[in-house]
């Protein structure tokens, strides 16, 4: 099953397997895309709550602090 950590995050999130996906703000605006990776740099995102959606159908809440 899909998992990401740490959450809340400050600069990097990790996935338990390589995946492709997108990160959206709560207004539904795509703020970041990533491709076939197990690590994503999220340092450019402002503090807040985001939604991570992967190409494998997983959706998860991400908190940036």
Backbone as CSV, one residue per row, in Angstrom:
resi,resn,N_x,N_y,N_z,CA_x,CA_y,CA_z,C_x,C_y,C_z
1,UNK,0.828,-1.185,0.000,0.000,0.000,0.000,0.877,1.255,0.000
2,UNK,0.312,2.341,-0.433,1.012,3.610,-0.582,1.182,4.301,0.765
3,UNK,2.387,4.855,0.994,2.582,5.686,2.171,3.605,6.769,1.862
4,UNK,3.483,7.902,2.557,4.455,8.988,2.430,4.813,9.489,3.814
5,UNK,6.027,9.987,3.926,6.534,10.450,5.208,7.657,11.441,4.969
6,UNK,8.009,12.325,5.858,7.243,12.654,7.067,6.015,13.487,6.717
7,UNK,5.068,13.478,7.567,3.871,14.286,7.386,3.379,14.683,8.770
8,UNK,3.566,15.923,9.191,3.901,17.109,8.410,5.364,17.114,7.939
9,UNK,5.588,17.843,6.845,6.904,17.940,6.226,7.346,19.402,6.166
10,UNK,8.641,19.597,5.964,9.153,20.953,5.794,9.827,21.144,4.440
11,UNK,10.596,20.141,3.973,11.289,20.326,2.705,11.294,19.103,1.792
12,UNK,11.217,17.907,2.336,11.246,16.687,1.527,10.143,15.744,1.994
13,UNK,9.457,15.106,1.034,8.580,13.989,1.378,9.105,12.760,0.657
14,UNK,8.923,11.624,1.287,9.359,10.350,0.746,8.154,9.439,0.566
15,UNK,8.221,8.593,-0.447,7.189,7.585,-0.685,7.805,6.209,-0.473
16,UNK,6.988,5.235,-0.119,7.501,3.890,0.097,7.826,3.172,-1.211
17,UNK,7.468,3.775,-2.350,7.810,3.227,-3.664,7.825,4.374,-4.670
18,UNK,8.509,4.166,-5.791,8.530,5.217,-6.808,7.132,5.419,-7.366
19,UNK,6.772,6.677,-7.571,5.442,7.000,-8.059,5.478,8.305,-8.837
20,UNK,4.462,8.540,-9.612,4.262,9.775,-10.361,2.981,10.400,-9.850
21,UNK,2.955,11.731,-9.733,1.737,12.352,-9.241,1.799,13.859,-9.229
22,UNK,0.842,14.431,-8.518,0.708,15.880,-8.450,0.293,16.282,-7.036
23,UNK,0.643,17.511,-6.681,0.236,18.081,-5.401,-0.639,19.290,-5.689
24,UNK,-1.784,19.364,-5.005,-2.763,20.429,-5.202,-2.966,21.196,-3.904
25,UNK,-3.234,22.506,-4.038,-3.645,23.255,-2.860,-5.126,22.988,-2.610
26,UNK,-5.667,23.540,-1.546,-7.070,23.257,-1.210,-8.068,23.943,-2.129
27,UNK,-7.587,24.832,-3.005,-8.454,25.437,-4.020,-8.504,24.598,-5.288
28,UNK,-7.769,23.490,-5.305,-7.756,22.614,-6.465,-6.719,22.978,-7.504
29,UNK,-5.868,23.955,-7.209,-4.825,24.375,-8.143,-3.606,23.457,-8.002
30,UNK,-3.135,22.926,-9.137,-1.935,22.095,-9.107,-0.736,22.979,-8.812
31,UNK,0.020,22.650,-7.780,1.170,23.458,-7.385,2.495,22.750,-7.635
32,UNK,2.442,21.436,-7.871,3.672,20.682,-8.099,3.352,19.361,-8.775
33,UNK,4.158,18.988,-9.757,4.067,17.671,-10.388,5.381,16.951,-10.167
34,UNK,5.323,15.645,-10.059,6.551,14.864,-9.910,6.417,13.567,-10.689
35,UNK,7.540,13.053,-11.146,7.508,11.863,-11.992,8.432,10.771,-11.520
36,UNK,7.890,9.583,-11.386,8.605,8.346,-11.108,9.754,8.523,-10.114
37,UNK,9.404,8.930,-8.931,10.399,9.174,-7.890,9.884,8.687,-6.543
38,UNK,10.810,8.483,-5.610,10.428,8.116,-4.252,10.649,9.270,-3.287
39,UNK,11.213,10.400,-3.800,11.491,11.574,-2.974,11.082,12.831,-3.733
40,UNK,10.364,13.745,-3.067,9.931,14.992,-3.698,10.339,16.163,-2.817
41,UNK,10.952,17.173,-3.433,11.329,18.393,-2.727,10.109,19.315,-2.691
42,UNK,9.620,19.619,-1.498,8.444,20.475,-1.334,8.804,21.783,-0.626
43,UNK,10.097,22.109,-0.591,10.555,23.300,0.127,9.951,24.590,-0.419
44,UNK,9.590,24.621,-1.708,9.045,25.837,-2.311,7.574,26.063,-1.967
45,UNK,6.922,25.073,-1.360,5.518,25.226,-0.986,5.406,26.011,0.325
46,UNK,4.398,26.880,0.392,4.178,27.635,1.621,3.495,26.747,2.661
47,UNK,3.555,27.159,3.908,2.918,26.406,4.982,1.440,26.243,4.677
48,UNK,0.917,25.058,4.939,-0.502,24.826,4.717,-0.806,23.364,4.473
49,UNK,-2.010,23.114,4.004,-2.501,21.765,3.746,-2.630,21.576,2.244
50,UNK,-2.180,20.416,1.757,-2.200,20.091,0.341,-2.750,18.682,0.150
51,UNK,-3.127,18.382,-1.074,-3.592,17.050,-1.426,-2.596,16.454,-2.419
52,UNK,-2.134,15.240,-2.128,-1.225,14.520,-3.019,-2.030,13.446,-3.729
53,UNK,-1.950,13.428,-5.066,-2.620,12.394,-5.868,-1.570,11.705,-6.722
54,UNK,-1.579,10.386,-6.702,-0.598,9.639,-7.485,-1.269,8.939,-8.662
55,UNK,-0.435,8.526,-9.612,-0.951,7.821,-10.779,-1.482,6.434,-10.426
56,UNK,-1.210,5.976,-9.216,-1.693,4.663,-8.774,-3.036,4.768,-8.075
57,UNK,-3.620,5.979,-8.078,-4.943,6.170,-7.511,-4.971,6.548,-6.044
58,UNK,-3.813,6.716,-5.440,-3.767,7.086,-4.016,-3.958,8.586,-3.867
59,UNK,-4.686,8.978,-2.836,-4.870,10.384,-2.478,-4.583,10.516,-0.995
60,UNK,-3.787,11.538,-0.649,-3.424,11.715,0.752,-3.290,13.186,1.079
61,UNK,-3.576,13.537,2.323,-3.417,14.915,2.791,-1.960,15.116,3.209
62,UNK,-1.391,16.242,2.810,-0.015,16.589,3.170,-0.030,17.930,3.892
63,UNK,0.651,17.994,5.019,0.769,19.239,5.772,2.208,19.731,5.654
64,UNK,2.356,20.985,5.209,3.671,21.623,5.140,3.756,22.584,6.306
65,UNK,4.786,22.435,7.123,4.927,23.316,8.287,6.192,24.146,8.187
